[in-house]
Amino acid sequence: MDTLQNMRVFVRVVDAGSFTAAAQQMNTTTAYASRAVSDLEAHLQTRLLNRTTRRIALTEAGERYLQRCEQILAYVDQAEAEASDAHARPSGTLRVHCVTSLGQHYAVPSVARYRERYPDVHIELTLAQRMPDLLDEGYDVAIIVGQDLPDSGLVSQRLGATYSVACASPAYLERRGVPQRAHDLTNHVCLGMVAPGVNWHEWTMSGPHGDETVAIGAPPFRVNVAEALATAIREGMGVGVLPLYSAISGLRRGDFVRVMPEYRSHLMNIYALYPSRQYLDAKIRTWVDFLRDELPATLEADEAALEQFTRAT
């Protein structure tokens, strides 16, 4: 028995004043309306309506039940309207997880611009160097960086691609010289970046002669956040490979310079992951669409800036 539907029929019968009038309003039969109320009475083991051939009248129990039905149905209608509105209008709290450095450089500025367009969405951004479990941890969207997607069963949208560049401080290069080719790195102090899929024992550099793998041994300093590696490079500790988005600020300030400008490393894709494509909440849909529209232009601007810094040095 569909109790909720039978409650709707009961309320409509009382409002209409008869089973026939209620059935006409609901585009159904008088027999269906009568049976719905009878089923409800049998379920409650209580008479709700006194019936004659000419009229119906609420019993005392029916009057009390009618009030509760009206309250319950109003709450249900409100809940359904809110749920349907979530599909159509972005609102509420959007929980986003993002890789730390990527989040600082791209996600936070994107949040600011997104909220100018959708002020009813509040964003809770978590930055961490790991892939979260979206379902268990309650995140709506994860923004990750990787060559390939993990086999997670999540829906994915590719937002763009980025890469890393080798950098060193002017003071370090003055002391140790400037590496010209990938093989020259064997004679330099190489700093390690600890990240999923990154082998800090050797670097693969893509240059004029294709991919070259250089064994760098055990780095004297390793860290898992690109901004900390940028600080170590700025302090003259050695040569480090930084993601483009983490290198731009230091290059712009002159904290360090790009070395071996014809080489790139760690070509990575940027993805947005979310649990389901069906009945997608408007705040998730608009956030992913916003990133897909905005991020490629930001990546291109950073790459253009990198080329400018490279020519200047």
Phi and psi in degrees as a GROMACS rama.xvg file:
@    title "Ramachandran Plot"
@    xaxis  label "Phi"
@    yaxis  label "Psi"
@TYPE xy
-90.221  91.1929  ASP-2
-60.1197  -42.5192  THR-3
-62.7981  -43.7077  LEU-4
-65.7682  -39.5323  GLN-5
-64.8677  -34.5792  ASN-6
-63.3286  -40.2007  MET-7
-62.9147  -42.3339  ARG-8
-63.7945  -44.0132  VAL-9
-57.6719  -47.8913  PHE-10
-62.6792  -41.9357  VAL-11
-64.7615  -39.4667  ARG-12
-61.3816  -45.1667  VAL-13
-63.8046  -45.236  VAL-14
-64.1082  -40.0341  ASP-15
-78.2754  -24.6015  ALA-16
90.91  -4.4156  GLY-17
-163.541  160.101  SER-18
-67.4565  -38.9246  PHE-19
-65.7661  -45.0282  THR-20
-65.0599  -40.944  ALA-21
-63.6287  -41.9943  ALA-22
-62.6364  -40.2206  ALA-23
-63.5763  -42.1816  GLN-24
-64.0117  -34.4353  GLN-25
-92.8021  2.53005  MET-26
57.3139  47.6241  ASN-27
-139.019  -166.487  THR-28
-100.935  157.076  THR-29
-63.1481  -36.1287  THR-30
-63.6098  -38.9851  ALA-31
-64.8398  -44.2434  TYR-32
-63.7103  -41.9998  ALA-33
-64.6977  -43.0555  SER-34
-66.3977  -35.7506  ARG-35
-62.7834  -43.0973  ALA-36
-69.9482  -39.5915  VAL-37
-62.5807  -42.4893  SER-38
-62.2811  -38.5834  ASP-39
-65.209  -43.3004  LEU-40
-63.881  -41.1049  GLU-41
-64.9124  -39.1377  ALA-42
-64.7436  -39.9089  HIS-43
-85.5197  -15.9649  LEU-44
55.7222  40.9152  GLN-45
-146.082  136.378  THR-46
-78.9296  129.333  ARG-47
-100.928  -31.6466  LEU-48
-130.202  138.232  LEU-49
-94.2647  129.099  ASN-50
-115.521  138.798  ARG-51
-127.706  178.386  THR-52
-68.9709  -18.9596  THR-53
-109.391  -24.9142  ARG-54
-155.123  167.893  ARG-55
-123.345  155.473  ILE-56
-145.679  140.15  ALA-57
-71.4135  139.345  LEU-58
-79.3536  172.646  THR-59
-61.4703  -42.4658  GLU-60
-65.0098  -36.7233  ALA-61
-64.2144  -37.6358  GLY-62
-63.6525  -44.5857  GLU-63
-65.3008  -41.0505  ARG-64
-67.6031  -36.6075  TYR-65
-59.9996  -42.9832  LEU-66
-61.0236  -44.0941  GLN-67
-66.0766  -40.7995  ARG-68
-60.2349  -44.3735  CYS-69
-62.2444  -39.4837  GLU-70
-66.05  -46.7853  GLN-71
-62.8978  -46.5406  ILE-72
-65.2323  -33.658  LEU-73
-64.9897  -41.6342  ALA-74
-64.1441  -41.6938  TYR-75
-63.2249  -45.248  VAL-76
-61.7591  -40.1566  ASP-77
-65.2522  -43.4177  GLN-78
-62.7676  -41.8421  ALA-79
-66.1891  -38.7317  GLU-80
-65.1473  -41.4455  ALA-81
-65.7503  -41.4753  GLU-82
-66.0196  -41.9128  ALA-83
-66.123  -36.714  SER-84
-66.1804  -32.1064  ASP-85
-63.4238  -29.7998  ALA-86
-75.3664  -28.1943  HIS-87
-100.575  -35.5151  ALA-88
-123.797  123.323  ARG-89
-66.4392  122.606  PRO-90
-162.562  168.586  SER-91
90.4641  -164.058  GLY-92
-101.318  127.345  THR-93
-105.872  117.82  LEU-94
-97.6161  116.189  ARG-95
-118.635  135.927  VAL-96
-114.453  136.852  HIS-97
-147.205  148.561  CYS-98
-57.7188  139.342  VAL-99
-53.1208  -59.188  THR-100
-65.5258  -43.3026  SER-101
-60.1837  -40.6751  LEU-102
-64.8885  -42.3566  GLY-103
-64.0135  -39.5024  GLN-104
-88.3685  -30.9955  HIS-105
-118.962  -44.737  TYR-106
-67.9934  -46.0768  ALA-107
-62.2418  -48.1514  VAL-108
-60.1661  -35.5149  PRO-109
-66.1394  -37.1316  SER-110
-59.3877  -44.0944  VAL-111
-60.4175  -44.7905  ALA-112
-72.3855  -36.8869  ARG-113
-62.5453  -43.0488  TYR-114
-71.7944  -20.6007  ARG-115
-64.3519  -33.3673  GLU-116
-86.3767  -35.1224  ARG-117
-128.27  75.079  TYR-118
-67.9847  -15.7659  PRO-119
-81.6228  -3.73965  ASP-120
-98.8902  124.653  VAL-121
-101.224  131.452  HIS-122
-111.479  128.179  ILE-123
-107.891  107.833  GLU-124
-104.834  124.632  LEU-125
-110.263  126.888  THR-126
-107.561  125.71  LEU-127
-160.403  158.197  ALA-128
-94.1464  49.0709  GLN-129
-153.843  164.585  ARG-130
-94.1224  118.858  MET-131
-80.6446  165.012  PRO-132
-91.7004  102.447  ASP-133
-58.7009  -42.2764  LEU-134
-71.1276  -48.0146  LEU-135
-69.2037  -33.92  ASP-136
-96.326  -4.75498  GLU-137
79.2027  22.056  GLY-138
-84.4896  146.963  TYR-139
-86.22  -39.0995  ASP-140
-142.822  140.552  VAL-141
-119.6  135.938  ALA-142
-109.669  118.203  ILE-143
-126.306  163.276  ILE-144
-124.413  132.634  VAL-145
-176.443  160.789  GLY-146
-69.9626  -38.5106  GLN-147
-134.906  161.747  ASP-148
-81.4509  143.386  LEU-149
-68.9903  151.863  PRO-150
-80.7863  86.0633  ASP-151
-115.378  -13.5283  SER-152
78.6228  4.40542  GLY-153
-84.8576  158.171  LEU-154
-78.7767  138.674  VAL-155
-127.935  148.722  SER-156
-131.988  124.765  GLN-157
-78.5528  127.512  ARG-158
-101.701  -18.5536  LEU-159
158.252  -168.943  GLY-160
-141.457  154.211  ALA-161
-146.79  179.052  THR-162
-154.28  177.073  TYR-163
-114.736  156.866  SER-164
-132.856  151.719  VAL-165
-83.721  133.457  ALA-166
-135.204  155.786  CYS-167
-156.267  157.21  ALA-168
-80.5804  153.458  SER-169
-57.0234  -37.9765  PRO-170
-64.0268  -43.0259  ALA-171
-62.7998  -44.6577  TYR-172
-65.8869  -31.8137  LEU-173
-66.9568  -36.2081  GLU-174
-76.6521  -43.6423  ARG-175
-107.757  -8.19131  ARG-176
90.9453  168.482  GLY-177
-104.915  119.67  VAL-178
-67.7662  137.099  PRO-179
-105.439  -34.5918  GLN-180
-125.403  163.058  ARG-181
-57.1984  -39.7284  ALA-182
-62.8719  -26.1054  HIS-183
-63.4091  -20.2113  ASP-184
-64.3075  -20.6819  LEU-185
-64.8391  -17.9253  THR-186
-101.755  14.4808  ASN-187
-125.603  162.549  HIS-188
-81.5219  114.808  VAL-189
-107.176  128.127  CYS-190
-93.9582  143.632  LEU-191
-101.197  142.319  GLY-192
-109.717  116.592  MET-193
-89.7617  113.051  VAL-194
-155.207  154.597  ALA-195
-56.8069  130.855  PRO-196
80.5352  2.48643  GLY-197
-106.194  122.983  VAL-198
-94.3719  106.645  ASN-199
-82.8517  -1.05456  TRP-200
-79.6962  -23.1607  HIS-201
-148.808  149.782  GLU-202
-112.399  138.79  TRP-203
-106.555  117.03  THR-204
-111.201  129.71  MET-205
-99.0687  119.182  SER-206
-141.343  -155.235  GLY-207
-60.1671  -26.5791  PRO-208
-108.174  24.7433  HIS-209
88.4346  -155.418  GLY-210
-82.5814  131.304  ASP-211
-124.596  128.044  GLU-212
-101.166  127.933  THR-213
-119.572  123.019  VAL-214
-79.4642  120.499  ALA-215
-108.095  -0.0042884  ILE-216
72.8705  -146.15  GLY-217
-97.5121  110.69  ALA-218
-61.461  141.646  PRO-219
-71.5753  -14.0269  PRO-220
-145.587  129.059  PHE-221
-131.459  146.44  ARG-222
-151.711  156.679  VAL-223
-104.342  3.92601  ASN-224
-124.06  129.11  VAL-225
-62.097  -34.8063  ALA-226
-64.394  -35.3938  GLU-227
-69.0595  -37.7859  ALA-228
-64.0851  -39.5767  LEU-229
-60.5566  -37.785  ALA-230
-65.2472  -42.5916  THR-231
-62.3144  -39.7141  ALA-232
-64.6632  -44.8326  ILE-233
-59.5852  -34.7352  ARG-234
-79.0403  1.72305  GLU-235
81.683  22.1624  GLY-236
-75.947  -20.6568  MET-237
159.805  -165.944  GLY-238
-93.3736  135.976  VAL-239
-134.946  150.91  GLY-240
-100.368  114.687  VAL-241
-110.783  141.628  LEU-242
-57.3283  144.697  PRO-243
-51.7195  -44.7347  LEU-244
-67.0301  -22.9855  TYR-245
-89.5726  -18.4607  SER-246
-86.9163  -27.5315  ALA-247
-56.1799  -48.272  ILE-248
-62.0366  -45.3167  SER-249
-65.8202  -37.7655  GLY-250
-66.0062  -40.183  LEU-251
-64.4984  -39.3732  ARG-252
-80.3883  -14.3398  ARG-253
83.4397  16.0972  GLY-254
-64.4212  -33.5356  ASP-255
-153.021  172.71  PHE-256
-126.63  160.316  VAL-257
-82.6084  132.001  ARG-258
-109.126  155.998  VAL-259
48.3268  60.4983  MET-260
-62.8539  -15.2085  PRO-261
-84.458  1.24138  GLU-262
-111.116  145.7  TYR-263
-129.118  163.804  ARG-264
-145.799  158.721  SER-265
52.9007  58.489  HIS-266
-65.3299  121.717  LEU-267
-130.255  146.386  MET-268
-93.9277  150.983  ASN-269
-110.881  126.393  ILE-270
-124.85  149.097  TYR-271
-105.247  128.671  ALA-272
-116.316  138.561  LEU-273
-149.171  161.176  TYR-274
-69.288  -38.6144  PRO-275
-150.676  148.421  SER-276
-91.5324  -21.6819  ARG-277
-79.8868  134.196  GLN-278
51.0304  47.6644  TYR-279
-68.5112  130.058  LEU-280
-59.5924  139.78  ASP-281
-60.8265  -33.6503  ALA-282
-69.395  -33.0401  LYS-283
-71.3697  -46.8333  ILE-284
-59.9338  -46.6641  ARG-285
-70.4408  -32.7974  THR-286
-67.0393  -45.4741  TRP-287
-66.2447  -42.9625  VAL-288
-61.8173  -39.2668  ASP-289
-62.468  -46.8248  PHE-290
-63.6476  -40.5761  LEU-291
-65.0995  -31.6287  ARG-292
-80.4673  -37.5084  ASP-293
-91.1607  -39.4771  GLU-294
-63.549  -42.2419  LEU-295
-55.6766  -40.1926  PRO-296
-66.2397  -37.2547  ALA-297
-67.1164  -40.7977  THR-298
-63.459  -41.4403  LEU-299
-64.6967  -38.7075  GLU-300
-64.5689  -40.2987  ALA-301
-66.0374  -39.3856  ASP-302
-66.6134  -39.0988  GLU-303
-64.0649  -39.7631  ALA-304
-64.7017  -39.1094  ALA-305
-60.6899  -44.1202  LEU-306
-63.2772  -35.8847  GLU-307
-65.3949  -44.3055  GLN-308
-64.1564  -38.4226  PHE-309
-64.0196  -43.9542  THR-310
-65.6672  -35.8731  ARG-311
-66.4917  -27.9048  ALA-312
